């Protein structure tokens, strides 16, 4: 937190200057609002490359950067059709190789999807072809332009 404050004071202001929302029912809204306002920068570039108390150790182990939905599917259990589902009430028919992440209180029926990412979170819903995942940032920027005008 000290390094964040030193190297990224604006991010520090957004995320750690007021810690009262953490571990409360307001935490998700607080974090969501902070992320909407913050600069789009990775923590390694923003802080770790500048901090003097960080070391790098050569090692050999499996690593997956869970920064994409596609990388998450590799870490979830799958059904016989390669579908990975997070959510209690998700029903897939004639669908394969999909990642589905739905709030537990939602009932979802999906039919005929192949290689899709389906995500519902924070009042948003996304259905995206897996092959277009790298375009997600571009799509979100386009949506933000429309929403802010």
C-alpha positions as a printed Julia matrix, in Angstrom:
149×3 Matrix{Float64}:
   0.0     0.0     0.0
   2.92    2.31    0.69
   4.32    1.67   -2.8
   0.91    2.29   -4.37
   0.7     5.59   -2.51
   4.24    6.55   -3.56
   4.11    5.57   -7.24
   0.4     5.88   -8.06
  -1.17    8.47   -5.72
  -4.36    8.7    -7.81
  -4.92    4.95   -7.58
  -4.1     5.07   -3.91
  -6.7     7.79   -3.43
  -9.32    5.67   -5.17
  -8.61    2.34   -3.5
  -6.88    2.73   -0.13
  -7.27    6.2     1.31
 -10.65    5.16    2.76
 -10.6     1.52    3.83
 -13.97    1.61    5.6
 -15.89   -0.04    2.72
 -13.71   -3.15    2.68
 -15.16   -6.28    4.27
 -18.63   -4.73    4.35
 -21.73   -5.09    2.2
 -20.61   -1.91    0.36
 -17.27   -3.35   -0.81
 -18.43   -4.57   -4.24
 -20.01   -1.21   -5.11
 -16.96    0.65   -3.8
 -14.53   -1.46   -5.85
 -16.71   -1.27   -8.95
 -16.87    2.52   -8.73
 -13.13    2.79   -8.12
 -12.32    0.6   -11.13
 -14.58    2.7   -13.36
 -12.67    5.83  -12.34
  -9.12    4.45  -12.33
  -6.49    4.54  -15.03
  -6.2     1.4   -17.15
  -2.76    0.24  -16.0
  -1.43   -3.08  -14.73
  -0.17   -3.24  -11.16
   3.21   -4.59  -12.27
   3.81   -1.61  -14.57
   2.26    0.93  -12.2
   3.98   -0.15   -8.98
   6.13   -3.28   -9.03
   8.6    -2.06  -11.66
   9.31    1.02   -9.52
   9.37   -0.5    -6.04
  12.78   -1.16   -4.53
  11.57   -3.9    -2.18
  10.5    -6.33   -4.95
  12.68   -9.22   -6.07
  12.49  -11.55   -9.02
  13.32  -15.21   -8.52
  13.9   -17.58  -11.41
  11.59  -20.57  -11.11
   9.92  -23.24  -13.16
   6.2   -23.74  -12.53
   2.92  -23.56  -14.4
   1.52  -20.05  -14.66
  -1.65  -18.67  -16.11
  -2.51  -15.01  -16.07
  -6.18  -15.05  -15.16
  -6.6   -11.7   -16.86
  -8.84  -13.18  -19.55
 -12.0   -15.23  -19.55
 -10.32  -17.74  -21.85
  -7.56  -18.41  -19.33
 -10.17  -18.98  -16.61
 -11.8   -21.83  -18.51
  -8.56  -23.82  -18.21
  -8.9   -23.77  -14.41
 -12.55  -24.74  -14.09
 -14.04  -28.2   -14.22
 -15.89  -28.96  -17.44
 -18.8   -31.14  -18.4
 -18.6   -33.84  -21.1
 -19.01  -31.16  -23.79
 -16.18  -28.91  -22.58
 -18.48  -26.35  -20.94
 -17.25  -24.65  -17.76
 -20.09  -23.23  -15.68
 -20.1   -20.95  -12.64
 -23.66  -20.62  -11.42
 -26.24  -22.86   -9.78
 -29.09  -22.68  -12.28
 -27.43  -22.83  -15.69
 -28.8   -25.32  -18.19
 -26.92  -25.94  -21.44
 -28.4   -27.8   -24.39
 -26.58  -28.57  -27.64
 -23.71  -26.38  -26.46
 -20.0   -27.04  -26.26
 -16.73  -25.4   -25.22
 -18.47  -22.48  -23.51
 -17.56  -20.55  -20.4
 -20.64  -19.45  -18.46
 -20.44  -17.27  -15.35
 -23.87  -16.35  -14.0
 -25.03  -15.02  -10.62
 -26.37  -17.8    -8.4
 -29.87  -16.3    -8.28
 -30.34  -16.33  -12.08
 -31.95  -19.13  -14.05
 -30.35  -19.48  -17.49
 -31.1   -21.72  -20.48
 -28.57  -21.73  -23.31
 -29.09  -23.68  -26.52
 -26.87  -24.19  -29.52
 -23.81  -22.24  -28.42
 -20.35  -23.36  -29.43
 -17.19  -21.59  -28.23
 -18.89  -18.68  -26.45
 -18.23  -16.76  -23.26
 -21.43  -15.87  -21.39
 -21.06  -13.63  -18.34
 -23.59  -11.84  -16.15
 -22.22   -9.57  -13.46
 -22.97   -6.22  -11.83
 -26.09   -5.58  -13.89
 -24.27   -6.35  -17.14
 -24.66   -9.26  -19.54
 -22.14  -10.38  -22.17
 -22.35  -13.03  -24.86
 -19.06  -13.11  -26.75
 -17.56  -15.51  -29.26
 -14.44  -16.96  -27.64
 -12.43  -16.15  -30.77
 -13.26  -12.44  -30.26
 -12.12  -12.24  -26.65
  -9.1   -10.12  -27.62
 -11.55   -7.54  -29.0
 -13.36   -7.17  -25.66
 -11.42   -4.06  -24.64
 -12.19   -2.49  -28.02
 -15.88   -3.33  -27.61
 -16.0    -1.9   -24.09
 -14.33    1.32  -25.26
 -16.95    1.67  -28.0
 -19.73    1.12  -25.48
 -18.24    3.7   -23.11
 -18.05    6.26  -25.91
 -21.74    5.81  -26.68
 -22.72    5.79  -23.0
 -20.78    8.96  -22.24
 -22.25   11.01  -25.1
